[in-house]
Amino acid sequence: MDFDKLLSGYKSKACIMSVDKLPDDRYGNIRIVAGNKPHCDDMLATMHREFIPGSPYEEFFPQNKNFEDFCYRSAILGQPLHTYVSLPFMNLWLNMFLLPLESDSENTGYCLYSYEVTPHVDTEQRASLSADTASTVLQTCIKLRASANTHESMNEVVSDIRKICESDHCCILLVDKEQRTCETFCESISEGSGVLPMDHYLDDGFFDITQSWDATLDGSTCIIIKNQQDREWLESVNPAWYRSLTEAGVRNIVLFPLEYNGKTLGYMWALNFNEDNTVKIKETLELTTFFIASEISNYQLLQKLEVLSSADMLTGTKNRNAMNNVVNDIVSKKAYITYPYSVVFADLNGLKRVNDESGHTAGDNLLKTAAHVLGSVFIDAEVYRAGGDEFMLIIYGMDETGLEVRLKALEEQADRDNVHFAVGTYTVHEGEDIRTAMRIADERMYADKKAYYEKYPERKYRAT
């Protein structure tokens, strides 16, 4: 076949790829045997050297296992293929078409590779999916928005994806590189597969395995391990992960990073999937993970905002807003209450004098110490900073006797840390109102504070 004549009819960048066929469905060398003028000009502009026909493809294109698989499928299996993918390591987008060609060699196949690289995403190309895949992705988007409960909707989506892939296990794993932690966000396991839940594998060393995935991806949009050749490749580039998969009985796996605004939020995978549908699975997950990552990013943002709205940034305790919310839930009976329970108001004595004499940094440190003392003594309670130097606690299931023991421990711990509290308490029994309990505890606290300053008047104001 006259490849040069065939390529001359293409205005876009195009070349002919050859793939050597090996026994047992393996492939050998992949070469660029010919290229049209736009292709040759592009090679000269990007690689700063002239294109040489018959060169190994990795001399002119980034080496990529997924690209090799596409070339094999087109040149050897005779499949016409199209995909539109990001090249994250180059901040580019690749629109590629592969068309199988006739070959006069039993052990070498050929395909025409036409491609276009752009710096910005083309939304029309991103949406140019088969009707079946488009329907699947659309259903995913609808389910992600159908419920206010993110975990509930994600579990449903992951279950659907597992069924689409005909896999034993589909999972979303979130990672926090700063804290060096990972957690199972949701997963779906096929009944009777024998696959263990992901939490079974999340020991102290698993985070290190997740950190190896970026190097294994090496700029690819995903990792697909589907046959013996792929497994041998994985063993050579990431032996620790290979051993982990082998020990877990994994035959094959497709893994995608969940990226949003340049940050990796986690990973999604399907293992022991139907290898006959590899291309469809890749196409479906490639776009689905984009929407999943966006939804997870929004979920994490809302979680952070919820923490910010309920946490006191200085002391690490819950803030007044959180206190008001829990009181409202108790009053409206939204919260389940174990009676009796005790309400404690603790006001930090001497804060004004410390602020005046030593500065507000010293005062802030005193507040942090006070919060730490309260939290260490009342480990079974939420500590709320009601405002300024005043804290409030609710200890569920605690009666008057237990409270007396705990208050004694508080006094001893406060003395050791050189902090002084004015304390007021009230133990609430069934049928009583928490608002009344808070008012009485607050009054008792101010009475205790008054008695403290009557005893130590010099500690109230700045020395003169």
C-alpha positions in Angstrom: 0.0 0.0 0.0 1.2 3.5 -0.9 1.0 5.1 2.6 2.3 8.5 1.3 -0.4 8.7 -1.3 -3.0 7.7 1.3 -1.9 10.4 3.7 -1.7 13.1 1.1 -5.5 13.4 1.2 -5.6 14.4 4.9 -5.4 18.1 5.8 -5.1 17.4 9.5 -2.0 15.8 11.1 -2.0 12.1 10.2 0.4 9.2 10.2 0.5 5.5 9.7 1.1 3.3 12.8 2.4 -0.3 12.5 2.0 -2.8 15.3 3.9 -6.1 15.6 1.6 -9.0 16.6 3.0 -11.5 19.1 1.6 -14.8 20.3 -1.0 -14.9 23.1 -2.7 -11.6 22.1 0.5 -9.6 22.8 2.0 -6.8 20.8 5.6 -5.9 20.1 7.1 -2.8 18.5 4.8 0.1 17.6 6.2 2.4 14.9 5.3 5.5 12.9 5.9 4.2 9.4 4.8 7.3 7.5 3.5 10.8 8.1 1.9 13.6 6.0 3.2 17.1 5.8 1.2 18.5 8.8 2.5 15.6 10.9 6.1 16.1 9.8 5.9 19.9 10.4 4.5 19.3 13.9 7.3 16.9 14.7 9.8 19.4 13.7 8.1 22.2 15.7 7.6 20.2 18.9 10.6 17.8 18.8 13.0 20.1 17.0 14.1 17.4 14.6 12.9 15.9 11.4 10.5 13.0 11.4 12.1 9.7 10.3 9.7 7.1 8.9 9.8 3.8 10.6 10.8 5.3 14.0 9.5 3.8 17.3 6.5 5.8 18.2 7.9 6.8 21.6 10.7 8.8 19.9 8.0 11.3 18.7 5.0 10.7 20.8 4.7 10.4 24.7 5.0 6.8 25.6 1.6 5.7 26.9 0.0 2.3 27.6 -3.5 3.4 26.7 -2.3 4.8 23.4 -0.5 1.5 22.7 -3.7 -0.4 23.5 -5.7 1.7 21.0 -3.1 1.2 18.3 -3.3 -2.6 18.9 -7.0 -2.7 18.8 -7.2 -0.7 15.6 -4.2 -2.2 13.7 -4.5 -5.8 14.9 -8.2 -6.3 15.9 -9.5 -4.0 13.2 -11.5 -1.6 15.4 -12.1 2.0 14.3 -11.6 4.2 17.3 -12.1 7.8 18.4 -11.3 9.4 21.7 -10.9 12.9 23.1 -8.7 13.0 26.2 -6.7 15.5 28.3 -2.9 15.4 28.4 -2.5 16.7 32.0 1.3 16.6 31.9 1.3 19.0 28.9 -1.9 20.9 29.7 -3.3 20.0 26.3 -6.3 18.2 24.8 -5.9 15.4 22.2 -8.6 14.6 19.6 -7.6 11.3 18.0 -9.0 9.0 15.3 -7.6 5.5 14.5 -8.8 3.6 11.4 -7.6 0.0 10.7 -5.9 -0.6 7.3 -5.3 -3.8 5.3 -2.0 -5.5 5.9 0.0 -7.8 3.7 1.9 -9.2 6.7 0.5 -11.8 9.0 2.4 -10.5 12.0 2.1 -6.7 11.4 -1.0 -4.6 11.4 -1.5 -1.0 10.3 -3.8 1.8 11.2 -4.2 5.4 10.2 -3.8 7.8 13.1 -5.2 11.3 12.7 -4.9 13.7 15.6 -5.3 17.3 16.7 -3.9 18.9 19.8 -5.4 22.0 21.4 -4.6 24.0 24.6 -8.2 24.3 25.6 -11.0 21.8 25.9 -13.6 21.6 23.2 -16.9 20.9 25.0 -18.6 19.6 21.8 -15.8 17.1 21.4 -16.0 16.2 25.1 -19.7 15.4 24.6 -19.3 13.5 21.4 -20.0 10.1 22.8 -21.9 7.1 21.6 -25.7 7.2 22.4 -25.3 4.4 24.9 -22.4 6.0 26.7 -24.0 9.4 26.6 -27.2 8.0 28.2 -25.1 6.3 30.9 -23.2 9.5 31.7 -26.5 11.5 31.7 -28.1 9.1 34.2 -25.0 9.5 36.4 -25.3 13.3 36.4 -29.0 13.1 37.2 -28.4 10.7 40.2 -25.7 12.9 41.5 -28.1 15.7 41.8 -31.2 13.7 42.7 -30.5 13.4 46.4 -29.4 15.9 49.1 -27.4 13.1 50.6 -24.1 13.0 48.7 -23.0 9.6 50.1 -26.3 8.1 49.2 -26.2 9.3 45.6 -22.6 8.4 45.2 -23.2 4.8 46.4 -25.9 4.5 43.9 -23.7 5.8 41.1 -20.8 3.5 42.0 -23.2 0.5 42.1 -24.3 1.5 38.5 -20.7 1.8 37.3 -19.8 -1.6 38.7 -22.7 -3.1 36.8 -21.8 -1.3 33.6 -18.2 -2.6 33.9 -19.5 -6.1 34.9 -16.9 -5.9 37.7 -16.6 -7.4 41.1 -15.7 -4.2 42.9 -16.0 -0.5 42.2 -14.7 2.1 44.7 -14.0 5.7 45.3 -11.1 6.3 47.6 -10.4 9.9 48.9 -6.8 10.9 49.7 -5.4 13.7 51.7 -1.8 14.2 50.8 -1.2 16.8 53.5 -2.5 14.5 56.3 -1.2 11.4 54.5 -4.5 9.6 54.9 -7.0 7.9 52.7 -10.6 6.8 53.3 -13.2 4.8 51.4 -15.9 7.3 50.3 -18.2 4.7 48.8 -17.9 1.3 47.2 -20.0 -1.5 45.6 -19.1 -5.2 45.8 -20.7 -7.9 43.6 -22.5 -10.5 45.6 -20.7 -13.8 45.8 -17.4 -12.3 44.4 -15.5 -12.9 47.5 -14.0 -9.4 47.4 -13.4 -7.9 50.8 -14.4 -4.3 51.6 -11.7 -1.7 51.0 -11.4 -0.9 54.6 -9.9 -4.3 55.1 -6.8 -3.1 53.2 -6.5 0.4 54.6 -3.6 -0.2 56.9 -0.8 2.4 57.7 1.1 1.4 54.5 -1.7 1.7 52.0 -1.3 5.5 51.7 2.2 4.9 50.3 0.7 2.7 47.6 -1.8 5.4 46.6 1.1 7.9 46.2 2.8 5.5 43.7 -0.2 5.7 41.4 0.7 9.2 40.0 4.0 7.9 38.8 2.4 4.8 37.3 -0.2 7.1 35.5 2.8 9.1 34.1 0.5 11.6 32.5 -2.2 9.2 31.3 -5.8 9.8 32.1 -6.1 6.2 33.6 -4.4 2.9 34.2 -5.9 -0.2 32.6 -4.4 -3.6 33.5 -6.4 -6.2 31.6 -4.0 -9.0 30.5 -0.8 -10.8 31.2 1.3 -8.3 29.2 -0.2 -5.4 31.2 0.4 -7.3 34.5 4.1 -7.8 33.6 4.4 -4.1 32.8 2.8 -3.2 36.1 5.1 -5.5 38.0 8.1 -3.8 36.4 7.0 -0.2 37.1 5.2 -0.6 40.4 6.0 -3.9 42.1 4.5 -3.0 45.5 1.1 -2.2 44.0 1.4 -5.3 41.7 1.9 -7.5 44.8 -1.0 -5.9 46.6 -3.4 -6.6 43.7 -2.1 -10.1 43.2 -2.6 -10.9 46.9 -6.1 -9.6 46.7 -6.9 -11.8 43.8 -7.3 -9.0 41.3 -7.3 -10.2 37.6 -7.7 -6.8 36.0 -8.3 -3.2 37.0 -9.1 0.2 35.5 -8.2 3.2 37.7 -8.9 6.9 37.2 -7.7 9.8 39.3 -10.4 12.1 40.5 -9.0 15.6 39.7 -10.6 19.0 40.1 -9.0 22.4 39.5 -5.6 20.7 39.3 -5.9 18.8 42.6 -6.2 15.1 43.0 -9.1 14.4 45.4 -8.8 10.6 45.2 -9.2 7.7 42.8 -12.0 5.5 41.4 -11.5 2.0 40.1 -13.3 -1.1 38.9 -11.6 -4.4 39.3 -12.2 -7.8 37.6 -14.2 -6.1 34.9 -15.4 -7.5 31.5 -12.3 -7.1 29.3 -14.4 -7.3 26.1 -15.8 -3.9 26.9 -12.6 -2.2 27.8 -13.0 0.7 25.3 -16.5 1.4 26.3 -15.6 1.3 30.0 -12.7 3.7 29.5 -14.9 6.1 27.5 -17.7 6.0 30.1 -15.5 6.4 33.1 -13.3 9.1 31.5 -16.3 11.5 31.4 -18.1 10.2 34.5 -15.1 10.7 36.7 -15.1 14.4 35.7 -18.6 14.9 37.1 -17.9 12.7 40.2 -14.8 14.8 41.0 -16.7 18.0 40.7 -19.4 16.7 43.0 -16.9 15.5 45.6 -15.1 18.9 45.5 -18.4 20.6 46.2 -19.1 18.1 49.0 -15.7 18.7 50.6 -16.2 22.5 50.3 -19.6 22.3 52.1 -18.0 20.1 54.8 -15.3 22.7 55.4 -17.8 25.5 55.5 -19.9 23.5 58.0 -16.8 23.1 60.2 -16.0 26.8 59.9 -19.6 27.7 60.8 -19.5 25.5 63.9 -15.9 25.7 65.1 -14.1 28.3 67.2 -10.9 28.9 65.3 -8.9 30.0 68.3 -9.6 27.3 70.8 -10.7 24.4 68.6 -14.0 24.0 70.5 -17.4 24.3 69.0 -18.7 27.9 68.6 -21.8 29.7 69.8 -23.6 28.9 66.5 -23.1 25.2 67.1 -24.2 25.6 70.7 -27.4 27.3 69.6 -28.1 24.6 67.0 -27.7 21.7 69.5 -30.0 23.5 72.1 -32.6 24.1 69.4 -32.4 20.4 68.4 -32.9 19.4 72.0 -35.9 21.8 72.5 -37.5 20.6 69.3 -36.8 17.0 70.2 -34.8 16.4 67.0 -31.9 15.2 69.1 -32.2 12.0 71.1 -31.4 12.7 74.8 -30.2 10.3 77.5 -31.4 11.5 80.9 -30.1 12.7 83.2 -27.6 15.1 81.6 -25.6 17.9 83.0 -25.1 21.5 81.8 -21.9 23.2 82.8 -21.0 26.9 82.3 -17.3 27.7 82.9 -16.0 31.2 82.8 -12.2 31.9 82.6 -11.2 34.1 85.5 -8.5 36.7 85.1 -8.5 37.0 81.3 -8.9 40.8 81.2 -5.9 41.3 83.5 -3.7 38.9 81.3 -4.8 40.8 78.2 -4.0 44.2 79.8 -0.6 43.2 81.3 0.8 40.7 78.9 -1.1 41.4 75.7 -3.8 39.6 73.7 -1.4 36.9 72.5 -0.9 35.8 76.1 -4.7 36.0 76.6 -5.3 33.9 73.5 -2.9 31.3 74.8 -4.7 31.3 78.1 -8.0 30.6 76.3 -6.5 27.7 74.4 -5.2 26.2 77.7 -8.6 26.6 79.3 -10.3 24.9 76.3 -7.7 22.1 76.5 -8.3 21.6 80.3 -12.1 21.4 79.8 -11.8 19.0 76.9 -9.3 16.7 78.8 -11.5 16.5 81.9 -14.9 16.3 80.1 -13.7 13.9 77.3 -17.3 12.6 76.8 -18.8 16.1 76.2 -18.7 18.7 73.5 -17.1 22.0 74.6 -18.7 25.1 73.3 -17.2 28.6 73.4 -20.3 30.6 74.2 -18.4 33.9 73.8 -15.4 35.7 75.1 -14.1 33.9 78.1 -17.2 31.8 78.7 -17.6 28.0 77.8 -20.6 25.8 78.0 -20.7 22.0 78.1 -23.4 19.3 77.9 -22.5 15.9 79.4 -25.1 13.3 78.4 -26.0 10.6 80.9 -24.3 12.3 83.8 -26.1 12.8 87.1 -25.2 15.0 90.1 -22.9 12.4 91.7 -20.9 11.9 88.6 -20.7 15.6 88.0 -19.3 16.3 91.4 -16.4 13.9 90.7 -15.7 15.5 87.4 -15.8 19.0 88.9 -13.2 18.0 91.4 -11.0 16.7 88.6 -11.5 20.0 86.8 -10.3 22.0 89.8 -7.2 19.8 90.2 -6.3 20.0 86.5 -6.9 23.8 86.3 -4.6 24.3 89.3 -1.8 22.3 87.5 -2.2 24.4 84.4 -2.5 27.7 86.3 -6.0 28.6 85.0 -9.0 29.5 87.1 -12.7 28.9 86.3 -15.9 30.2 87.7 -18.3 27.3 87.3 -22.1 26.9 87.4 -23.9 23.6 86.8 -27.4 22.1 86.6 -28.4 18.5 86.1 -31.4 18.0 83.9 -33.9 15.2 84.5 -36.6 14.0 82.2 -39.4 16.6 81.8 -37.2 19.6 82.5 -36.2 22.3 79.9 -32.6 22.8 78.9 -33.2 26.5 78.5 -34.1 26.7 82.2 -31.1 24.6 83.1 -28.8 26.9 81.1 -30.2 30.0 82.8 -29.7 28.5 86.3 -26.2 27.2 85.5 -25.3 30.7 84.1 -26.6 32.4 87.3 -24.6 30.0 89.5 -21.5 30.6 87.4 -21.7 34.4 87.9 -22.3 33.9 91.6 -19.1 31.7 91.7 -17.2 34.4 89.7 -18.4 37.1 92.1 -17.2 35.1 95.1 -13.8 34.5 93.4 -13.1 38.2 92.8 -14.3 39.1 96.3 -11.6 36.6 97.5 -9.0 37.8 95.0 -9.8 41.3 94.0 -6.3 42.0 92.7 -6.8 39.4 89.9 -9.7 41.3 88.3 -8.0 44.4 87.1 -4.6 45.5 85.9 -2.2 46.2 88.7 -1.4 49.9 89.1 
